[in-house]
Amino acid sequence: MPTTAQLESLYRLSYQLTFIMFQPIHLVCVDHRTRNLYVLAGYAENLEFEIVPNGEVF
C-alpha cells in the first residue's frame, strides 16, 4: 500500500506528465519488497520514475 507522501507525489507527477507535457502513462506499479512506486511513461515508454516511501521522485 503506497504512503500518503507517495500518493501526493504520484498525483503531481501524473498531472505534470498528462496535462503539461502531454505524455501518456503506461504503467504504475508497487514493488512490495522495497515499497517503491514505479511509473513508466512517454510515447516511446522512455520516461521512468521511481517514488520512494517518503515521496521523493527519482
Contacts in CASP RR format, 6 or more apart in sequence:
PFRMAT RR
TARGET T0000
AUTHOR 0000-0000-0000
METHOD contacts of the structure
MODEL  1
MPTTAQLESLYRLSYQLTFIMFQPIHLVCVDHRTRNLYVLAGYAENLEFE
IVPNGEVF
1 30 0 8 1.000
2 10 0 8 1.000
2 30 0 8 1.000
2 35 0 8 1.000
2 37 0 8 1.000
2 51 0 8 1.000
3 35 0 8 1.000
3 53 0 8 1.000
3 54 0 8 1.000
3 55 0 8 1.000
5 53 0 8 1.000
5 54 0 8 1.000
5 55 0 8 1.000
6 37 0 8 1.000
6 51 0 8 1.000
6 52 0 8 1.000
6 53 0 8 1.000
6 55 0 8 1.000
8 55 0 8 1.000
9 37 0 8 1.000
9 51 0 8 1.000
9 55 0 8 1.000
9 56 0 8 1.000
9 57 0 8 1.000
10 28 0 8 1.000
10 37 0 8 1.000
10 39 0 8 1.000
10 51 0 8 1.000
13 39 0 8 1.000
13 49 0 8 1.000
13 51 0 8 1.000
13 57 0 8 1.000
14 25 0 8 1.000
14 39 0 8 1.000
17 23 0 8 1.000
17 24 0 8 1.000
17 25 0 8 1.000
17 41 0 8 1.000
17 42 0 8 1.000
17 47 0 8 1.000
18 24 0 8 1.000
18 25 0 8 1.000
23 41 0 8 1.000
23 42 0 8 1.000
23 43 0 8 1.000
23 47 0 8 1.000
24 41 0 8 1.000
24 42 0 8 1.000
24 43 0 8 1.000
25 39 0 8 1.000
25 40 0 8 1.000
25 41 0 8 1.000
25 42 0 8 1.000
26 40 0 8 1.000
26 41 0 8 1.000
26 42 0 8 1.000
26 45 0 8 1.000
27 38 0 8 1.000
27 39 0 8 1.000
27 40 0 8 1.000
28 37 0 8 1.000
28 38 0 8 1.000
28 39 0 8 1.000
28 40 0 8 1.000
29 37 0 8 1.000
29 38 0 8 1.000
30 36 0 8 1.000
30 37 0 8 1.000
30 38 0 8 1.000
31 37 0 8 1.000
31 38 0 8 1.000
35 53 0 8 1.000
36 50 0 8 1.000
36 51 0 8 1.000
36 52 0 8 1.000
36 53 0 8 1.000
37 50 0 8 1.000
37 51 0 8 1.000
38 48 0 8 1.000
38 49 0 8 1.000
38 50 0 8 1.000
38 51 0 8 1.000
39 47 0 8 1.000
39 48 0 8 1.000
39 49 0 8 1.000
39 50 0 8 1.000
39 51 0 8 1.000
40 47 0 8 1.000
40 48 0 8 1.000
41 47 0 8 1.000
41 48 0 8 1.000
41 49 0 8 1.000
49 57 0 8 1.000
49 58 0 8 1.000
50 57 0 8 1.000
50 58 0 8 1.000
51 57 0 8 1.000
51 58 0 8 1.000
52 58 0 8 1.000
END
